[in-house]
Structures are given as structure tokens and as C-alpha cells.
Amino acid sequence: MQLATFRMGKDFILHDAGILCDARTPPQIGPAWFNGAFWRARDAIVGQAPGRGASLFVDPSVVGVAEEEWVLRAYRRGGMIARLSEDRYLWTGHERSRAFRELRLTARLFERGLPVPRPVAGWVHRHRLGYRAALLTVRLAGARSLADCLGEADTALLERVGATIRRFHDAGLDHVDLNARNLLVTPDETVWLIDLDRCRLRRPGAWRERNLERLERSLAKFAAAACSPTIRRGYAARDVSGGAGGRV
């Protein structure tokens, strides 16, 4: 995967040159692509995901880029600080922005064959001392969150969830918000990990257990705490065979 960066005034875009052309040739990606109104005006919004900021599913074929659907996610703050600013972050340079860091991390994991959606592009708009940002990734066809699958999840799937988490941990990924909505399951029962905002690669440590405990709290909220021992069994077994293209 070849990532390229270009600047348009106060806007910075990091993108996968294998999917998109650069700014000098059509199709010309620009800041508008990270605005829901751009896709809405072209009748290209095909759905949305639940959660803060409501990620949009868009059809990029309307701009002649790809046949697969994309996910457009704007960065939104949560908690008390959102009362001061819902979508602004402190500017410390475009490479240190949340969008650029998440896209580069996702690309790195994708290239290593780990089950993450293919990243498309990240956008940052600087405004004085702050910035706004958004991210585009390829949508996983037919994917459902683990939270939506819990009522029908069998032992094999739950163990596969644990094995997938272990695979990411072995690669050094500390997922700071490992919850039942950030794990997706596609129709072939491949398990995927999404939303790598603020995540990072680290040496083995106590953060692994914190990740698992975070997931267990999430499962409890969905009245599925009984799933935790099976997921931990899969995690301990390190069985990562099967899945589409070796992605489990």
C-alpha cells in the first residue's frame, strides 16, 4: 500500500494511492469527500452505522473511483469535553492528527494481513489552534457488530473472537476501546477489528489484560457476560486458522 499526502490550503489529506489518484489527475479527491453533504447531494449515501457521529456508508462509484462502498467517519468528542467542542482538537501538526495516525496504523496492520478494513483516506482541516478530521475506509460487505450477533453466537464464533484479539495483541496492538461494537463479523464468520482511533503498537504488558477487561464490561452491558470465558479460551488457544484469505 502506497500512502500519499497532499495539501490544499488549510486542508491535509493522506490517501491510499492504490485506490485514489493524486490531486493533479481525476478523480480528484478533495475536502468535500469528507462531508456527508457531498455524498447526499449525489444520492450516494446508502446507510449509516450507530454510534457517536453516525458513520455514513457511501457509494464512491458516483465519482468514478470504486465499486465497493466506503465508510465515512467524522471524529467526534465524547464525555464532558464535548460540551466545549464536539469536533475540534488541538492542532500539533497534520502528522500528529488523529486521522493521520489512525490511517497509518490501519494501513500498517492491513499490510501485515491482519483483519482490519482497508483504509482509503484521512482528512484534516486546520482552523487557528484546532482542527477537524474525518476518515474513509472500505466497508466490509454484510458485516454486523459482535453486539448484534451475541444472541446467536456459538462457541466456535466466540473462540474465534478471542483468537482474533490474541492475534492483534501478538502484533502489539493496544486497542483502547475494545468493545462489542468495534468487533465486526462478516457472513463468512471472519472477525474484524475497527476504530483504531488513539490505538498504538506497544511491547507486551498489562495493557493486554486491560483490553480484555474493557471487552468484558462491554459484553456485560449487552447482558452477555457469559460469553467472556469462551472468548478467553479462544484467546488462550491462539487458534487463528480459517477465515477468508487467512483473515480470522
Secondary structure, 3 states (H helix, E strand, C coil): CCEEEEEECCEEEEEECCCCCCCCCCCCCCHHHHCHHHHHHCCCEEEECCCCCCCEEECHHHHCCCCCCEEEEECCCCCHHHHCCCCCEECCCHHHCHHHHHHHHHHHHHHCCCCCCCEEEEEEEEECCEEEEEEEEECCCCCEEHHHHCCCCCHHHHHHHHHHHHHHHHCCEECCCCCCCCEEECCCCCEEECCCCCCEECCCCCHHHHHHHHHHHHHHHCCCHHHHHHHHHHHHHCCCCCCECCEC
